[in-house]
Amino acid sequence: MARISFQDDAIEVDAEIVAEGLGIAPEHVQAEMRSGGITSACERGIDADAGTFRLSFKAGNRRLRLIVDATGEVIRRSTLTLGDPPDR
């Protein structure tokens, strides 16, 4: 089974991919997504990016972004930990 797959209008991403990127245990991913602790977005590429998708996951101050092709192959992956805003 592919770790990222497309079926009908749904995208399925293996919990281990999300967990690794967000720094949480894989067994917590589904519950965190259901409760809103992890949010996600999918954007379809257009023009020069046609045939690709940007999948973004956010939990707390961590963000995981995956650029994948139509077969679910990861083309690019980035993680970012956002720090606290500076004191004023």
VMD Tcl script that builds the backbone (N, CA, C; Angstrom):
set m [mol new atoms 264]
animate dup $m
set s [atomselect $m all]
$s set {name element resname resid chain x y z} {
  {N N MET 1 A 0.846 -1.181 0.000}
  {CA C MET 1 A 0.000 0.000 0.000}
  {C C MET 1 A 0.893 1.247 0.000}
  {N N ALA 2 A 0.514 2.211 -0.797}
  {CA C ALA 2 A 1.255 3.469 -0.847}
  {C C ALA 2 A 1.098 4.208 0.474}
  {N N ARG 3 A 2.096 4.945 0.851}
  {CA C ARG 3 A 2.034 5.703 2.102}
  {C C ARG 3 A 1.157 6.937 1.949}
  {N N ILE 4 A 1.031 7.418 0.709}
  {CA C ILE 4 A 0.086 8.483 0.394}
  {C C ILE 4 A -0.690 8.010 -0.819}
  {N N SER 5 A -2.011 7.949 -0.689}
  {CA C SER 5 A -2.816 7.448 -1.803}
  {C C SER 5 A -4.019 8.350 -2.046}
  {N N PHE 6 A -4.484 8.326 -3.286}
  {CA C PHE 6 A -5.639 9.106 -3.724}
  {C C PHE 6 A -6.733 8.134 -4.127}
  {N N GLN 7 A -7.928 8.311 -3.560}
  {CA C GLN 7 A -9.074 7.491 -3.922}
  {C C GLN 7 A -10.296 8.380 -3.977}
  {N N ASP 8 A -10.945 8.397 -5.139}
  {CA C ASP 8 A -12.083 9.279 -5.368}
  {C C ASP 8 A -11.647 10.712 -5.040}
  {N N ASP 9 A -12.312 11.370 -4.125}
  {CA C ASP 9 A -11.949 12.746 -3.747}
  {C C ASP 9 A -11.222 12.794 -2.409}
  {N N ALA 10 A -10.649 11.675 -1.982}
  {CA C ALA 10 A -9.986 11.621 -0.677}
  {C C ALA 10 A -8.498 11.334 -0.843}
  {N N ILE 11 A -7.724 11.857 0.090}
  {CA C ILE 11 A -6.292 11.593 0.141}
  {C C ILE 11 A -6.014 10.920 1.476}
  {N N GLU 12 A -5.297 9.818 1.425}
  {CA C GLU 12 A -4.944 9.094 2.650}
  {C C GLU 12 A -3.440 9.179 2.840}
  {N N VAL 13 A -3.032 9.695 4.011}
  {CA C VAL 13 A -1.620 9.849 4.338}
  {C C VAL 13 A -1.324 8.968 5.547}
  {N N ASP 14 A -0.296 8.162 5.445}
  {CA C ASP 14 A 0.112 7.285 6.533}
  {C C ASP 14 A 0.387 8.113 7.788}
  {N N ALA 15 A -0.155 7.695 8.913}
  {CA C ALA 15 A 0.005 8.417 10.177}
  {C C ALA 15 A 1.469 8.579 10.564}
  {N N GLU 16 A 2.316 7.632 10.177}
  {CA C GLU 16 A 3.738 7.723 10.525}
  {C C GLU 16 A 4.402 8.927 9.855}
  {N N ILE 17 A 3.971 9.263 8.636}
  {CA C ILE 17 A 4.534 10.419 7.937}
  {C C ILE 17 A 4.179 11.695 8.693}
  {N N VAL 18 A 2.911 11.821 9.060}
  {CA C VAL 18 A 2.440 13.009 9.775}
  {C C VAL 18 A 3.087 13.083 11.154}
  {N N ALA 19 A 3.125 11.965 11.855}
  {CA C ALA 19 A 3.696 11.933 13.202}
  {C C ALA 19 A 5.156 12.333 13.207}
  {N N GLU 20 A 5.922 11.800 12.268}
  {CA C GLU 20 A 7.347 12.124 12.199}
  {C C GLU 20 A 7.552 13.622 11.946}
  {N N GLY 21 A 6.770 14.178 11.033}
  {CA C GLY 21 A 6.915 15.588 10.701}
  {C C GLY 21 A 6.497 16.523 11.814}
  {N N LEU 22 A 5.517 16.103 12.609}
  {CA C LEU 22 A 5.004 16.967 13.680}
  {C C LEU 22 A 5.591 16.642 15.047}
  {N N GLY 23 A 6.394 15.589 15.123}
  {CA C GLY 23 A 7.038 15.242 16.383}
  {C C GLY 23 A 6.097 14.657 17.419}
  {N N ILE 24 A 5.130 13.843 16.959}
  {CA C ILE 24 A 4.205 13.186 17.891}
  {C C ILE 24 A 4.190 11.686 17.600}
  {N N ALA 25 A 3.564 10.924 18.468}
  {CA C ALA 25 A 3.465 9.480 18.285}
  {C C ALA 25 A 2.419 9.154 17.213}
  {N N PRO 26 A 2.707 8.201 16.321}
  {CA C PRO 26 A 1.767 7.854 15.257}
  {C C PRO 26 A 0.372 7.479 15.764}
  {N N GLU 27 A 0.310 6.839 16.919}
  {CA C GLU 27 A -0.993 6.417 17.440}
  {C C GLU 27 A -1.862 7.585 17.901}
  {N N HIS 28 A -1.298 8.786 17.994}
  {CA C HIS 28 A -2.066 9.963 18.404}
  {C C HIS 28 A -2.586 10.790 17.232}
  {N N VAL 29 A -2.108 10.501 16.036}
  {CA C VAL 29 A -2.447 11.339 14.879}
  {C C VAL 29 A -3.948 11.383 14.620}
  {N N GLN 30 A -4.594 10.247 14.520}
  {CA C GLN 30 A -6.018 10.222 14.180}
  {C C GLN 30 A -6.863 10.962 15.222}
  {N N ALA 31 A -6.612 10.732 16.493}
  {CA C ALA 31 A -7.377 11.406 17.542}
  {C C ALA 31 A -7.123 12.912 17.522}
  {N N GLU 32 A -5.877 13.316 17.281}
  {CA C GLU 32 A -5.552 14.746 17.224}
  {C C GLU 32 A -6.221 15.416 16.029}
  {N N MET 33 A -6.321 14.699 14.920}
  {CA C MET 33 A -7.002 15.277 13.753}
  {C C MET 33 A -8.498 15.416 14.027}
  {N N ARG 34 A -9.066 14.419 14.661}
  {CA C ARG 34 A -10.508 14.480 14.973}
  {C C ARG 34 A -10.835 15.606 15.952}
  {N N SER 35 A -9.940 15.857 16.897}
  {CA C SER 35 A -10.202 16.882 17.912}
  {C C SER 35 A -9.815 18.291 17.450}
  {N N GLY 36 A -9.144 18.383 16.312}
  {CA C GLY 36 A -8.702 19.689 15.821}
  {C C GLY 36 A -7.312 20.072 16.282}
  {N N GLY 37 A -6.636 19.183 17.014}
  {CA C GLY 37 A -5.274 19.453 17.462}
  {C C GLY 37 A -4.282 19.453 16.308}
  {N N ILE 38 A -4.610 18.706 15.271}
  {CA C ILE 38 A -3.854 18.738 14.021}
  {C C ILE 38 A -4.817 19.221 12.944}
  {N N THR 39 A -4.423 20.253 12.227}
  {CA C THR 39 A -5.228 20.726 11.106}
  {C C THR 39 A -4.484 20.403 9.814}
  {N N SER 40 A -5.239 20.308 8.729}
  {CA C SER 40 A -4.623 19.962 7.455}
  {C C SER 40 A -5.272 20.733 6.320}
  {N N ALA 41 A -4.527 20.851 5.240}
  {CA C ALA 41 A -5.034 21.501 4.028}
  {C C ALA 41 A -4.386 20.821 2.834}
  {N N CYS 42 A -5.123 20.803 1.724}
  {CA C CYS 42 A -4.612 20.261 0.476}
  {C C CYS 42 A -4.838 21.291 -0.617}
  {N N GLU 43 A -3.791 21.556 -1.376}
  {CA C GLU 43 A -3.887 22.488 -2.490}
  {C C GLU 43 A -3.417 21.769 -3.754}
  {N N ARG 44 A -4.196 21.922 -4.823}
  {CA C ARG 44 A -3.875 21.288 -6.100}
  {C C ARG 44 A -3.033 22.261 -6.930}
  {N N GLY 45 A -1.926 21.755 -7.498}
  {CA C GLY 45 A -1.069 22.591 -8.317}
  {C C GLY 45 A -1.742 22.976 -9.630}
  {N N ILE 46 A -1.446 24.180 -10.098}
  {CA C ILE 46 A -1.960 24.644 -11.385}
  {C C ILE 46 A -0.783 25.139 -12.229}
  {N N ASP 47 A -1.043 25.349 -13.503}
  {CA C ASP 47 A -0.032 25.835 -14.446}
  {C C ASP 47 A 1.229 24.974 -14.369}
  {N N ALA 48 A 2.360 25.550 -14.038}
  {CA C ALA 48 A 3.623 24.798 -14.003}
  {C C ALA 48 A 3.617 23.699 -12.943}
  {N N ASP 49 A 2.757 23.810 -11.940}
  {CA C ASP 49 A 2.681 22.822 -10.861}
  {C C ASP 49 A 1.551 21.814 -11.062}
  {N N ALA 50 A 0.910 21.818 -12.212}
  {CA C ALA 50 A -0.186 20.879 -12.474}
  {C C ALA 50 A 0.297 19.448 -12.258}
  {N N GLY 51 A -0.559 18.635 -11.660}
  {CA C GLY 51 A -0.210 17.248 -11.370}
  {C C GLY 51 A 0.430 17.045 -10.011}
  {N N THR 52 A 0.575 18.125 -9.254}
  {CA C THR 52 A 1.137 18.015 -7.904}
  {C C THR 52 A 0.129 18.527 -6.883}
  {N N PHE 53 A 0.368 18.163 -5.642}
  {CA C PHE 53 A -0.483 18.579 -4.533}
  {C C PHE 53 A 0.415 19.019 -3.390}
  {N N ARG 54 A -0.020 20.070 -2.672}
  {CA C ARG 54 A 0.678 20.503 -1.464}
  {C C ARG 54 A -0.199 20.128 -0.284}
  {N N LEU 55 A 0.305 19.245 0.560}
  {CA C LEU 55 A -0.402 18.791 1.760}
  {C C LEU 55 A 0.265 19.437 2.960}
  {N N SER 56 A -0.499 20.167 3.746}
  {CA C SER 56 A 0.044 20.866 4.911}
  {C C SER 56 A -0.644 20.367 6.173}
  {N N PHE 57 A 0.143 20.129 7.192}
  {CA C PHE 57 A -0.359 19.688 8.492}
  {C C PHE 57 A 0.238 20.605 9.547}
  {N N LYS 58 A -0.581 21.013 10.513}
  {CA C LYS 58 A -0.099 21.906 11.568}
  {C C LYS 58 A -0.602 21.416 12.914}
  {N N ALA 59 A 0.295 21.422 13.893}
  {CA C ALA 59 A -0.050 21.075 15.275}
  {C C ALA 59 A 0.785 21.964 16.188}
  {N N GLY 60 A 0.113 22.777 16.958}
  {CA C GLY 60 A 0.834 23.682 17.849}
  {C C GLY 60 A 1.743 24.590 17.050}
  {N N ASN 61 A 3.034 24.573 17.383}
  {CA C ASN 61 A 3.980 25.433 16.684}
  {C C ASN 61 A 4.763 24.699 15.595}
  {N N ARG 62 A 4.295 23.507 15.205}
  {CA C ARG 62 A 4.991 22.714 14.176}
  {C C ARG 62 A 4.152 22.626 12.914}
  {N N ARG 63 A 4.846 22.684 11.756}
  {CA C ARG 63 A 4.173 22.545 10.475}
  {C C ARG 63 A 4.933 21.551 9.612}
  {N N LEU 64 A 4.181 20.674 8.946}
  {CA C LEU 64 A 4.720 19.722 7.984}
  {C C LEU 64 A 4.098 20.047 6.642}
  {N N ARG 65 A 4.922 20.160 5.616}
  {CA C ARG 65 A 4.410 20.408 4.271}
  {C C ARG 65 A 5.006 19.363 3.338}
  {N N LEU 66 A 4.135 18.707 2.568}
  {CA C LEU 66 A 4.549 17.703 1.598}
  {C C LEU 66 A 4.087 18.138 0.216}
  {N N ILE 67 A 4.975 18.091 -0.754}
  {CA C ILE 67 A 4.607 18.268 -2.150}
  {C C ILE 67 A 4.668 16.873 -2.753}
  {N N VAL 68 A 3.535 16.411 -3.291}
  {CA C VAL 68 A 3.456 15.052 -3.834}
  {C C VAL 68 A 2.932 15.097 -5.259}
  {N N ASP 69 A 3.281 14.053 -6.020}
  {CA C ASP 69 A 2.724 13.949 -7.360}
  {C C ASP 69 A 1.427 13.143 -7.304}
  {N N ALA 70 A 0.803 12.955 -8.439}
  {CA C ALA 70 A -0.514 12.295 -8.494}
  {C C ALA 70 A -0.467 10.827 -8.082}
  {N N THR 71 A 0.729 10.225 -8.020}
  {CA C THR 71 A 0.851 8.836 -7.577}
  {C C THR 71 A 1.100 8.743 -6.075}
  {N N GLY 72 A 1.270 9.893 -5.408}
  {CA C GLY 72 A 1.540 9.904 -3.977}
  {C C GLY 72 A 3.016 9.927 -3.631}
  {N N GLU 73 A 3.869 10.017 -4.640}
  {CA C GLU 73 A 5.311 10.091 -4.409}
  {C C GLU 73 A 5.660 11.467 -3.856}
  {N N VAL 74 A 6.406 11.494 -2.754}
  {CA C VAL 74 A 6.809 12.768 -2.164}
  {C C VAL 74 A 7.938 13.367 -2.996}
  {N N ILE 75 A 7.693 14.578 -3.483}
  {CA C ILE 75 A 8.681 15.313 -4.271}
  {C C ILE 75 A 9.520 16.199 -3.361}
  {N N ARG 76 A 8.869 16.816 -2.400}
  {CA C ARG 76 A 9.547 17.710 -1.465}
  {C C ARG 76 A 8.849 17.619 -0.122}
  {N N ARG 77 A 9.635 17.745 0.921}
  {CA C ARG 77 A 9.101 17.689 2.290}
  {C C ARG 77 A 9.794 18.755 3.115}
  {N N SER 78 A 9.019 19.467 3.925}
  {CA C SER 78 A 9.637 20.450 4.817}
  {C C SER 78 A 8.899 20.446 6.146}
  {N N THR 79 A 9.661 20.688 7.188}
  {CA C THR 79 A 9.086 20.855 8.517}
  {C C THR 79 A 9.577 22.188 9.057}
  {N N LEU 80 A 8.752 22.779 9.873}
  {CA C LEU 80 A 9.080 24.080 10.434}
  {C C LEU 80 A 8.557 24.132 11.851}
  {N N THR 81 A 9.386 24.577 12.761}
  {CA C THR 81 A 8.953 24.841 14.125}
  {C C THR 81 A 8.910 26.345 14.284}
  {N N LEU 82 A 7.735 26.851 14.543}
  {CA C LEU 82 A 7.545 28.292 14.706}
  {C C LEU 82 A 7.814 28.653 16.152}
  {N N GLY 83 A 8.642 29.629 16.356}
  {CA C GLY 83 A 8.966 30.064 17.709}
  {C C GLY 83 A 7.905 31.011 18.252}
  {N N ASP 84 A 8.054 31.365 19.496}
  {CA C ASP 84 A 7.172 32.349 20.124}
  {C C ASP 84 A 7.454 33.713 19.516}
  {N N PRO 85 A 6.451 34.569 19.410}
  {CA C PRO 85 A 6.702 35.911 18.904}
  {C C PRO 85 A 7.616 36.671 19.854}
  {N N PRO 86 A 8.437 37.592 19.335}
  {CA C PRO 86 A 9.349 38.339 20.209}
  {C C PRO 86 A 8.579 39.209 21.188}
  {N N ASP 87 A 9.184 39.424 22.367}
  {CA C ASP 87 A 8.584 40.326 23.359}
  {C C ASP 87 A 8.644 41.740 22.824}
  {N N ARG 88 A 7.639 42.519 23.169}
  {CA C ARG 88 A 7.626 43.932 22.742}
  {C C ARG 88 A 7.857 44.818 23.916}
}
mol reanalyze $m
mol bondsrecalc $m
mol representation Tube
mol addrep $m
